[in-house]
Amino acid sequence: MGSVATRSCGTHMSRPLLMALHSSSETFGVAVQDPLLPQEGPRVAVFDDGRALSNTLIGRVAALLPQERWSDLEGLAVATGPGGFTGTRLSVVMARTLAQQLNCRLIGVSSYALMAARLVEQLPPEQRRSPFWIQRELPRRGWVAGCYQRVDGRIEEIRAPHLLPPGQRVEPVLAAEEDVAADVERLLALLGQAHSLETAAPWQPVLPLYPTSPVGPV
C-alpha cells in the first residue's frame, strides 16, 4: 500500500526539481519538490514494500516523478542508513547513479540524523541543546548508536551511527523510532538548503552506512 501527501507553501516556478529517497526501514519513502506545481508543497509518498523493494523501486519513484522527467533533476538526497543492508543499498545506488549521469548534487544523511530532529523533543527542555544519543538493538549484534546535538535550530551529527563495544553505555539515550514520511520530507528540505547555498555535494562520498559490516564503493 502507498500513500501520497501534499503540503502547501508559498513557492514559485523558479524552484528546482529535487528528489529525496529513504529506504532504511521496511517502509520506502520518496519526496519531490516539483517546479511544475507552484501552488503545492513537497509531494511525499510512503510504501510498505519491505524486501519487495528490489522489484518495486523504479515504479514507486516513477509514481511520484515520471521517468521522462528524471533528466530534469537538479539535486538528489538519500538516507544512508543504518537500516536493512539491501534496502538501504538499493536507494543509495539509484541516487548515486542518477547523480553521476545527470552531474547533479547528491547529499547523503544518516537515518538517525533525520529522526534526531524529531526525537530531541522527547528530552527535557534543559537537555535539548546538549549532546544526546539515538540507539537501536540489533539481535545477536549489539547496540547501534549515534550522537547528535541541536545547534542554532539544526541537528549536527557528532558521531555517526556505529556498533557500540560490548558493555558500553551512552547517556542520555533515545530509542530510534521510524517516521519515514516525516524524515524523507526533512531530507528533501536539507537538500533544498544545500541547493540554495550552492553547497558542493559530489556523488562519490555518498555510501550506505551499515555498522556491522564495512562497505566499500558502490
Buried (B, 14 or more C-beta within 10 A) or exposed (E): EBEEEEEEEEBEEEBBBBBBBBBBBBBBBBBBBBBEBEEBBBBBBBBBBEEEBEEBBEEBBBBBBEEEBBEBBBBBBBBBBBBBBEBBBBBBBBBBEBBEEBEBBBBBBBBBBBBBBBBBEEBEEEEEEEBBBBBBEEEEEBBBBBBBBBEEEEBEBEEBBBBBEEEEEBEEEBEBEBBBBBBBBBBBBBBBEBBEEEEEBEBEEBBBBBBEEEBEEB
